[in-house]
């Protein structure tokens, strides 16, 4: 572009020089210019006529100079505008999102994290301290290189003052949340079937902790459980920005293990209906570049999504959700693209004390979100694929079309989901007289001592998520 500007200047300056030289060479009529404003006329010409002619010539010369310089400036200005437009169209902002599954803190997990008992072990609030850092340290090199990192806090972090508890009604140490924040996790779903395990008091204690953390960390985004209807409305319209990309997250659960929501306090946890999903998503969709929905659904301990999961996934895709992060089955499930929506049906467990290989193998994933600047006709796409959106599609044709070819609502968006990656992790623990030495391992760091036949196990489980467009390995 600099070379182009030089060429424009040189060309216009050359034209100007030629004309200026021509103006200077009016010597045949004894009218010559020694400089720009010094014009000599024949002596025989009357003084009054000479002055008029001199003024006319001087005025013409000044006009010529002005016009030529104006042309040059206009040409340069147009070139600069064109250059900036091209630059804006081609530039983009991006961020990277990391995802892990359920954090289900059983008694054996938090007891393994106990580092200081004190003299009064019964009084946990005064004498106990928990540190989960060693259990999670192998995830840090992965999570910290991302801009956003998501996990589902399955067991509430009500804290020791409520009394810690395990299955079937959990309450976990708040130190676990601190450890996750130090790893860079800043998107936290609080909506799941265990949210009401310790009643309203447990929810409020959990929310007090997270609100304090949000006050210290402006990038932290927790949602799915709220103190009031006012807080619910405010947080569900909360928009954050990173790398010039605006984003929001919504979180829901199918239920709360039969524990009813107190009447008039439905805000304590989002239990979804299609009407609720539609209302909430439509209220925020047009306001953000990236919309993430975390949803607790499906049947436990199965690798196959249910019919209801698939129907809800299609429904979320039709509303323009960019990424759906599913959890609850405690087993990994497939990853799917529905139109422009990326769906993780279940990430499985991130950490827990559940027994059985299926419950100890978890899924981790990464996505790069690119925002294309000034792309007026851009819509959210995955893997560079874009399909035309006709104005009218016959209903009969819509019914016959396959799900991946359906025409969904065209939401004005400017993002592309690229570099979609996934891999597996394993929750290791010793199981002798009691469970101990908990640690989350990426499969790449395992060996046969930690998990016998780990390579063949990896091959079997990776088949569950394998797709042509999915990159294995983070």
DAMO-V432055 format. One record per helix or strand. SS is the DSSP state (H for helix, E for strand). FROM is the first residue (numbers start at 0). LEN is the number of residues. If there is no record, write none. Layout:
BEGIN
SS/FROM/LEN + SS/FROM/LEN
END
This chain:
BEGIN
H/1/23 + E/31/2 + E/38/2 + H/46/44 + E/91/12 + H/106/6 + E/113/3 + H/123/4 + E/128/2 + H/132/11 + E/147/6 + H/159/3 + E/164/1 + E/170/1 + H/174/8 + E/186/3 + H/198/18 + E/220/3 + H/228/7 + E/239/3 + E/244/9 + H/265/3 + E/270/1 + H/273/14 + E/289/7 + H/306/12 + E/322/5 + E/331/1 + E/334/4 + E/340/4 + E/346/1 + E/348/3 + H/356/4 + E/360/12 + E/380/2 + E/384/1 + H/394/6 + H/402/3 + E/414/17 + E/434/8 + H/442/3 + H/453/12 + E/470/2
END
